[in-house]
């Protein structure tokens, strides 16, 4: 069976046929690093890593681009609140994103472009849109004219233009021809970063950057565009509008992963239920966290609970236990091809839950072979288990999972905890002691003990 994917654009499962035989271009919306990554960001990272791994295992050469929105309203707001440069906010948090992805075994993207490095491409795209009558400049801002694209605008999100509200993306609503028009470029404001353009100094709107960068690295038409379901509207809808109005074919398949809640509630700073990576490291090893985040179907809503994480830990350890015992008996060996039932599950819209069922059944059969002393059967089952686990990035014998003790985790934990402590210090500076205490309690629950000293806060990691 060939690979089939659920395409949000057509709201149907479609057979995947790449633009160029044997090659796949995939773009995924990455982070806006105004804060450290939470578990929802990490789930997205793991999901698209599994997509890339399965495409490569299926014989495709994959060019994977994942952007970084390193200038944005939220980053500028955090910069003002903390009194640090906007670029320091973006860079510091982006490093923790990268460390988090690395810690969970995510392969690096082929290219990870940043918005601030692609202003020339954005200027070219805006010029094309203005010349075609789909965009207009207004007192330093540049807006996309949604009425000029009315017949197609809303197709991805299944909405009609007349039912849409104001874009609400700028305080300069009076400059727009229509309140639903969205900002491609925002005119410079005092104290904010800006770049020179023919229409005035300013900075990118949120949507423009992705169209410019996706086509820069993958071409005017490419295979797959991914991201969370929360990006369907307005972000991805606006990407399609500005790209196709300019004359580009843009993405041919749209993949959207489900969101993640915590104990049935949406993550929110005000609620105090944002789960960061340090919160998990006292409860599970990185490979076990990865298993948990990969285990649900990518399009499903996932609800994080400690019980669900503990169940995933036990499930992974059953795989690990078999592979460890088997390798002691017959050696590590080479990876075999994956069983046909596993391949069929993955080809059916990346059915990881069904694929894991095949993997665990093979583990059970392998344990039976171990019990009976059938070394030949043990080897067959072990190489199959490892091949399946490799596709999911959880092979117990993979080098990245062979050195995951506390000493190896410390640099990553240190970077992540540093961000949390900076947020705590900022809260204390503005006398928001409830928020500061909540951050400290969250770290404590993750096994991280914070001590305030005259030289500043220090921490240590305690397990057990």
C-alpha positions in Angstrom: 0.0 0.0 0.0 1.3 3.4 -0.9 1.5 6.3 1.6 -1.8 8.1 2.2 -2.1 11.3 4.1 -5.0 13.3 5.5 -4.9 16.6 3.6 -6.6 19.5 5.4 -6.9 21.4 2.1 -9.3 18.8 0.7 -10.5 17.4 4.0 -9.8 13.9 2.7 -7.2 11.1 2.8 -5.1 11.3 -0.3 -2.5 9.0 -1.9 0.8 10.8 -1.6 2.4 11.6 -4.9 5.4 13.8 -4.7 6.1 16.6 -7.1 9.4 14.9 -8.1 9.7 11.1 -7.9 11.9 10.0 -5.0 12.1 13.4 -3.5 10.0 15.3 -0.9 10.0 18.9 0.1 8.4 19.5 3.5 8.0 22.8 5.4 6.8 22.9 9.0 6.0 26.1 11.0 8.5 26.1 13.9 8.7 28.2 17.0 8.1 31.8 17.9 10.6 31.7 20.7 9.2 34.2 23.2 9.5 31.5 26.0 11.0 28.1 26.6 9.3 25.2 24.8 6.4 23.5 26.5 5.2 19.9 26.0 3.0 20.9 23.1 5.9 22.3 21.1 7.9 19.1 21.9 5.0 16.9 20.7 5.0 18.8 17.3 8.8 18.3 17.0 8.5 14.6 17.6 5.5 14.2 15.3 7.2 15.8 12.3 10.5 13.9 13.1 8.5 10.7 12.8 7.1 11.9 9.4 10.6 12.6 8.1 11.9 9.3 9.4 9.1 7.3 7.7 9.5 9.2 4.4 13.2 8.4 4.4 12.6 4.8 5.4 10.2 4.6 2.5 13.0 5.6 0.1 12.4 9.3 -0.3 15.1 11.9 -0.2 13.6 14.6 2.1 14.4 18.3 2.3 12.9 19.4 5.6 12.6 23.1 6.4 11.4 24.3 9.8 11.4 28.1 10.3 12.1 30.2 13.4 10.0 33.4 13.8 12.7 35.3 15.6 10.9 38.7 15.5 7.3 39.1 16.5 4.9 41.1 18.7 5.2 38.6 21.5 9.0 38.6 21.5 9.0 42.4 21.5 6.6 42.4 24.4 8.8 40.0 26.4 11.8 42.1 25.6 10.1 45.2 27.0 8.9 43.4 30.1 12.4 42.0 30.9 14.4 45.0 29.7 16.6 42.8 27.5 17.1 43.1 23.7 14.5 41.4 21.5 17.2 39.3 19.8 18.5 38.0 23.1 15.0 36.8 24.0 14.6 35.0 20.6 18.1 33.6 20.6 18.1 32.3 24.2 14.7 30.6 23.9 15.6 29.2 20.4 18.6 27.5 21.9 16.4 25.8 24.5 14.1 24.6 21.7 17.0 23.1 19.8 18.3 21.5 22.9 14.9 20.1 23.7 14.5 18.7 20.2 18.0 17.2 20.4 17.3 15.7 23.8 14.2 13.9 22.4 16.1 12.4 19.5 14.7 14.7 16.8 16.8 14.8 13.6 17.9 18.3 12.7 16.0 19.9 9.8 17.8 20.2 6.5 17.4 24.0 6.9 16.1 26.1 9.8 15.6 29.6 8.3 15.0 32.6 10.5 12.6 35.4 9.6 15.2 38.2 10.2 17.5 36.6 7.6 14.9 36.7 4.8 13.7 40.3 4.5 14.9 40.6 0.8 12.7 37.6 -0.1 9.8 39.2 1.7 10.2 42.5 -0.2 10.2 40.6 -3.5 7.0 38.8 -2.5 5.3 42.0 -1.4 6.3 43.7 -4.7 4.8 40.9 -6.7 1.5 41.1 -4.7 1.3 44.9 -5.1 1.9 44.7 -8.8 -0.8 42.1 -9.2 -3.3 44.2 -7.2 -3.5 41.9 -4.2 -1.7 44.1 -1.7 -1.3 47.8 -1.0 0.9 50.1 1.0 -0.6 52.4 3.6 1.6 54.8 5.7 4.5 52.4 6.1 2.3 49.3 6.5 1.6 46.8 3.7 -1.7 44.8 3.7 -3.0 41.9 1.7 -6.4 42.8 0.1 -8.6 39.8 0.9 -11.4 40.9 -1.3 -9.0 40.6 -4.3 -8.8 36.9 -3.4 -12.3 36.4 -2.2 -13.2 33.4 -4.3 -10.5 31.3 -2.7 -9.9 32.9 0.7 -11.2 30.6 3.4 -11.0 27.4 1.5 -8.4 25.8 3.8 -10.3 26.6 7.0 -13.7 26.0 5.4 -15.0 29.5 6.0 -16.7 32.2 3.9 -15.2 35.7 3.8 -18.5 37.3 4.7 -18.5 35.4 8.0 -15.0 36.4 9.0 -14.1 39.0 11.6 -11.4 41.7 11.6 -7.8 40.4 11.3 -7.0 42.3 14.5 -3.3 42.2 13.8 -2.5 45.9 14.0 -3.6 49.0 15.9 -3.7 50.8 12.5 -7.1 49.4 11.5 -8.1 52.7 10.0 -5.4 52.3 7.3 -7.0 49.2 5.9 -9.4 49.0 3.0 -11.2 46.2 4.8 -10.8 45.2 8.5 -10.2 41.6 7.3 -7.1 42.5 5.4 -4.0 41.2 7.1 -0.6 42.8 7.6 2.2 41.7 5.4 4.5 44.4 6.8 4.3 46.6 9.9 5.7 50.1 9.8 8.5 51.0 12.2 7.6 52.1 15.8 10.0 53.8 18.2 12.3 51.3 20.0 11.3 48.3 17.8 13.5 46.5 15.3 13.0 47.5 11.7 14.4 47.0 8.2 14.3 49.2 5.2 11.8 48.6 2.3 10.5 50.6 -0.6 7.4 51.3 1.4 9.1 52.4 4.6 11.1 50.9 7.5 9.4 48.2 9.5 9.2 44.5 10.3 7.5 41.5 8.9 3.9 40.5 9.6 3.6 37.0 11.0 2.4 35.3 7.8 4.7 36.8 5.1 7.8 35.2 6.4 6.7 31.6 5.9 5.7 32.0 2.3 9.0 33.8 1.5 11.1 31.1 3.3 9.2 28.0 2.1 9.5 29.0 -1.5 13.1 30.1 -1.1 14.2 26.7 0.0 11.6 24.3 -1.5 10.6 26.1 -4.7 7.3 27.9 -5.8 5.5 24.6 -5.4 6.4 21.9 -2.9 5.0 18.7 -1.4 4.0 19.0 2.3 3.3 21.9 4.7 2.8 21.0 8.3 1.9 22.6 11.6 -0.6 22.6 14.5 -4.3 22.7 14.0 -4.3 26.1 15.7 -2.4 27.5 12.7 -5.0 26.6 10.1 -6.6 30.0 10.5 -5.4 32.6 10.1 -1.7 31.7 9.6 -1.9 29.0 7.0 -5.0 30.4 5.3 -3.0 33.7 4.8 0.1 31.9 3.6 -2.0 30.2 0.9 -3.6 33.5 -0.1 -0.5 35.5 -0.4 1.5 32.8 -2.1 -1.1 31.7 -4.7 -2.2 35.3 -5.4 1.5 36.0 -6.2 1.5 33.1 -8.7 3.1 30.3 -6.7 1.5 26.8 -6.4 2.7 26.5 -2.8 2.0 23.4 -0.7 0.3 20.4 -2.3 -0.6 18.6 1.0 -1.4 20.2 4.3 -0.7 18.2 7.5 -2.0 19.4 10.9 -1.2 17.9 14.2 -3.6 17.9 17.1 -3.0 20.0 20.2 -2.1 18.9 23.7 -4.0 19.6 26.9 -3.0 19.0 30.5 -5.5 17.1 32.7 -8.3 18.1 30.3 -7.4 21.8 30.2 -5.7 24.0 27.7 -2.2 25.0 28.8 -2.1 28.6 30.1 0.2 30.7 32.2 -2.7 32.1 34.1 -3.9 28.7 35.1 -0.4 27.6 35.9 -0.5 24.3 34.1 2.2 24.9 31.4 4.3 21.7 31.3 8.0 22.4 30.4 10.6 19.8 29.6 12.3 20.0 33.1 8.9 19.1 34.5 9.2 15.7 32.8 12.8 14.8 33.3 12.3 13.9 37.0 9.5 11.5 35.9 10.9 9.8 32.7 14.0 9.5 30.6 14.1 11.5 27.3 13.5 8.4 25.2 10.4 7.5 27.4 9.1 11.1 26.9 9.6 10.7 23.2 7.7 7.4 23.2 4.8 9.0 25.0 4.6 12.0 22.7 4.8 9.9 19.5 2.3 7.2 20.7 -1.0 8.9 19.9 -2.1 9.6 16.3 -0.7 12.8 15.1 -4.1 14.3 14.3 -5.6 13.5 17.7 -6.0 15.8 20.7 -3.6 14.5 23.4 -4.3 15.0 27.1 -1.2 14.9 29.3 -1.5 13.2 32.7 1.1 11.7 35.0 -0.7 8.4 34.7 -0.5 8.4 30.9 3.2 9.2 31.0 3.8 6.4 33.5 1.9 4.0 31.3 4.1 5.0 28.3 7.3 4.6 30.5 6.2 1.0 31.3 5.4 0.3 27.6 8.8 1.6 26.4 10.6 -0.4 29.1 9.0 -3.6 27.8 10.5 -2.9 24.4 13.9 -2.0 26.0 13.9 -5.0 28.2 13.4 -7.4 25.3 16.0 -5.7 23.1 18.5 -5.7 25.9 18.1 -9.4 26.7 18.0 -10.4 23.1 21.2 -8.5 22.2 23.0 -10.1 25.1 22.0 -13.5 23.6 22.5 -12.9 19.9 24.3 -9.6 19.6 23.0 -6.3 18.2 22.9 -7.4 14.6 21.8 -5.3 11.6 18.3 -3.8 11.3 15.9 -5.8 9.1 13.1 -4.3 7.1 10.0 -3.5 9.0 7.1 -6.0 9.1 4.4 -5.4 6.4 1.8 -4.8 9.0 3.9 -2.0 10.5 4.4 -0.5 7.1 0.7 -0.7 6.3 -0.1 1.1 9.5 2.4 3.9 8.9 1.2 4.2 5.2 -2.3 4.7 6.5 -2.0 8.3 7.4 0.9 7.7 9.7 -1.0 5.3 12.1 1.5 5.2 14.9 -0.9 3.6 17.4 -1.5 0.6 15.1 2.2 0.5 14.3 3.1 0.3 18.0 0.6 -2.5 18.4 2.6 -4.5 15.7 5.8 -3.6 17.5 4.6 -4.8 20.9 3.2 -8.0 19.4 6.6 -8.7 18.0 8.1 -8.0 21.4 5.8 -10.6 22.9 6.7 -13.1 20.3 10.4 -12.4 20.9 10.0 -12.9 24.7 8.4 -16.3 24.0 11.4 -17.1 21.8 13.7 -16.0 24.6 11.8 -18.2 27.1 12.2 -21.3 24.8 15.8 -20.6 24.0 15.2 -20.3 20.3 18.1 -18.0 19.4 17.3 -17.9 15.7 13.8 -16.7 16.4 15.1 -14.2 19.0 17.4 -12.7 16.4 14.6 -12.4 13.8 12.2 -10.7 16.3 14.9 -8.4 17.7 16.0 -7.0 14.3 12.4 -6.4 13.4 11.7 -4.7 16.7 14.7 -2.5 16.3 13.8 -1.6 12.7 10.3 -0.5 13.8 11.7 1.4 16.8 14.2 3.1 14.6 11.4 4.5 12.4 9.8 5.9 15.6 13.2 7.2 16.9 13.1 4.9 20.0 15.6 2.1 19.2 17.0 1.2 22.6 20.4 0.5 21.1 20.6 3.8 19.2 23.7 5.8 20.3 21.7 8.8 21.5 19.9 6.6 24.1 23.1 4.9 25.3 24.3 7.9 27.4 21.3 9.5 29.1 22.5 9.7 32.7 22.1 12.9 34.8 25.6 14.2 33.8 24.5 14.1 30.1 21.2 15.8 30.8 22.7 18.6 32.9 23.6 21.1 30.2 20.2 20.8 28.6 18.4 21.0 31.9 20.6 24.0 32.9 19.5 25.9 29.8 15.9 25.2 30.3 15.9 26.0 34.0 17.8 29.2 33.4 14.8 30.5 31.3 12.4 29.6 34.1 14.5 31.3 36.7 14.7 34.4 34.4 10.9 34.4 34.3 10.8 34.1 38.1 13.2 37.0 38.6 11.2 39.1 36.2 8.0 38.3 38.1 9.7 39.2 41.4 11.0 42.5 39.9 7.4 43.5 39.0 6.3 42.3 42.5 4.2 39.5 41.0 5.1 37.2 43.9 2.3 34.7 43.1 3.7 34.1 39.7 7.2 33.8 41.0 6.1 31.3 43.6 4.2 29.3 41.0 7.4 29.0 38.8 9.4 27.8 41.9 6.7 25.3 42.8 6.6 24.0 39.2 10.4 23.5 39.3 10.1 21.8 42.7 7.5 19.4 41.4 9.9 18.5 38.6 12.6 17.7 41.2 14.5 20.9 40.8 15.3 22.7 44.1 15.9 26.4 43.9 17.9 28.3 46.5 18.1 32.1 46.5 21.6 33.4 47.3 23.2 36.9 47.4 24.7 36.0 44.0 21.3 35.1 42.6 19.3 31.9 42.4 21.0 28.5 42.2 19.5 25.1 41.6 20.2 21.4 41.8 18.4 18.4 40.3 17.2 15.7 42.7 15.8 12.4 41.5 14.0 9.7 43.3 
